[in-house]
Amino acid sequence: MQNKTIGKYRWTICALIFFATTINYLDRSVISLLKSNLEKEFSWTESDYSDIVIAFQACYALGLILAGRFIDKIGTKLGYAISILAWSVAAIGHAFVKSTLGFVFARGALGVSEAGNFPSAIKTVAEWFPKKERALATGIFNSGANIGAIVAPLTVPFIAAKWGWQWAFIITGSIGFLWLIFWFAFYEIPARQKRLSKEEYDFIHSDADEIKVNDETADEGKISWFRLLSFKQTWAFFFGKFLTDPVWWFYLFWLPAFLKAQYGIGGTAVALPIAVVYTMSSFGSIFGGWLPYYFINKRWTVYRARRTAMFIYALFAVPVVFAQVVGGVNMWFAIIIIGIAAAGHQAWSANIFTTVSDMFPKKAVGSVTGIGGMAGAVGGMLIAWLAGMLFDHYKASGNIDTGYYIMFIICGCAYVVAWIVMQLLAPKMKRLEF
């Protein structure tokens, strides 16, 4: 009843960042689905592919540091638009590459530009939602990552088979231009949005510890990275992302390769199992945002609700250590277990992003999100290097199964370790004020 009274325009904003995140993951997923085609055309080894993945992640890490500060400085409306324009151009640029080194540069350009998505999205949620709804809103927009990863295997192999791999990059990369039309038509900060009712504006700023201002852009006095790095809360988010983001990167870039290596499935045949994994993770993302919202409505503190929910999600990932074992019996056993782990990651992700706006004022959200995102990307580089080395080593000895077994053990343990580290660094997730 309350929602009918206060209005729902904030959910229109949530829909916009959901679709931006969908496009973001669609564009970054294309290369993993074309790996077999490109391996034949450019004679890639597993290490060559891991180098290309590392190039993306290294530039993504650098981009996140720059993007967080950039978004905090110029605002979400223009910052988000510049980011998606740049990554759409970079995605299309892959179609014109003629060498392995060319793919390294193309992936680097995509990494730098795609880095603007999450700092922009998290800052948008902080501007448009009260604390009790932020995890739910984050879970919804973050599920766009799963939708993008679902759409990719359902479209990319078919486009490549019919028109060639170049057109897979061109068609998917062009979608971002369409999003820009809707962004400029519907987005503005709450204080300037004429479609927003006073009741909804007051609800958005209803948290007791939020300072109401007439214009969100009045929140001046940017905080330096050095000062942010002096707080344990920043390091809690840093290590939470560093330890868990690499797992998602591994699923995203190596799941099609796992299906090919273990079950001989490639081309359009990968669409169904990959779609199942990311459909499950999409439900996990939304559930991940809903559960702490449910706890808060039961009068739990924000900290207790977030901590409990994140521990539950960390446990979801543990069974993936058995994916290699049960997958030897039936492929679908492995797919279901990986799907559960991926759902746990997305539920975790919805909440770890929200801890930033729990612990920091709005003017620091973009910068802290960038710092943590950079940490996750560096972790992603390390896991890509490790995966490439392991798979080349065990492929040469005819026992690549062992390489995947080791990687799944790492993936299963990462979240519980991250949860413990975060509790040690920020046991109460105390909010900072500057």
Phi, psi and omega in degrees: 000322181298319182298325179294327182283317187273344181096168186227021185296332179300332179284337171295319177296319177299321179297321179298315181285335172299311182291326176297318179292325175300313180296320180304312182281331174299313183294321182281342182277342189302317187294326180293328180280341178258008184305314181297316179299314185286329175300318180291317185288325185246005177057048180285146164265175176298323179291325175299315180295318180295327176297321179293319177297316180298322178300317177300312187289325178296315179288328176295318178298311178299317180298324181294319177299315181288320184293319180303312179293320180299315180293318178298328184280312186259352177096163186287325186298305182284322181298315179297318182297316180297319181298309184289329175297315182293317183286333175294318177296318180295321179297315178296326182301334178303328185295341186254010181281142184240003182206168176298317178298325177298322177292326176301314180290321180295318179292326177297317179296320178295319181298313180300314185284324179291342181298341181286345187296304188287319173302321179294315183293315180294320178294322177299316178298317179298326180284329192252354184225143172289163185306318186293341179257355188293319179295321178295314178297319178295319178299321180291309181293326181292337176293343174300331176300320180289319180297319177299319180288338175279314181298323184303305181291340179278346184236314188302310180299326181289319177298315181297320181292326185272319187239351183107156186296332181299320182289337175297319177289320183293312184293312181293323181292336183282344185296329181300329180296325178293320180300322182302326179299313181290324180300311181289336179284326190244345187261138167198155178297153185308318183295339182249000184274110184289338179282351184270129179284158178297323180297318180289323177300315179295323179294318179301325182257027187277350180296139186298329184264008176269138177269121179283133176227157179287336182214117182304334181288352178283354181283077188268180178085067182297148184258133183292156176299321182298321178290319178300322181287354177275354183259138178296330179300321178297318182289330175298314178293320180305306184286329175300319178284319182300323184275335187249328179303321180303330180296315179295319177302318181297313178300316186295316187265342184241354179299313176300323179293323177298315179296323179291314184290322186271325189233001179069023183264127179211182178062220183290344182291342181283348187302311186293306181299322179292320178298323178297314180302313185279338171294316177299318181291332177295316176297322179298321180297314181290318177298322180299326176281330183285320188301310177295329175299318177297314180297318181297321177292341174272013177073024169284153172291157179301318182298311183296319180297315181294314183297314182295315180299317182293327176293319177300316182292326177298325180290333179300328186280339188301317183299345182296344177298339180263003184301319181293324183288305183289334177295339176290338178276313182203134182304322186290336173297316178296317181298317181295317181293318177296322177298318178297317179295319179294322176297319177298320178298315183291326174295315176301314184299319179302326183270325180292325174297321184289337177299334180295311180286342172291321191258345185231151175290163186303324185293347180251354187300313181298317182293315180292320177300320177296319179298313180293320178297321176299317179299318179296322180291322176297318175299323177296323176298317181295319181288329176293317177298315180296316181297314180300316180295313180297314185291322175296318181296310184283335174294321180295328180267005178073024183222054183296340177306320182297322178300314179292325178300314179297317182295321180291329175295315178300315181297322183288330184270343191299321189285320178296319177298316180297319180298317180296315180298317180296322179293324179291323183278323182222071187299333180244003182048046183300134180284135178264144173233142184244000000 
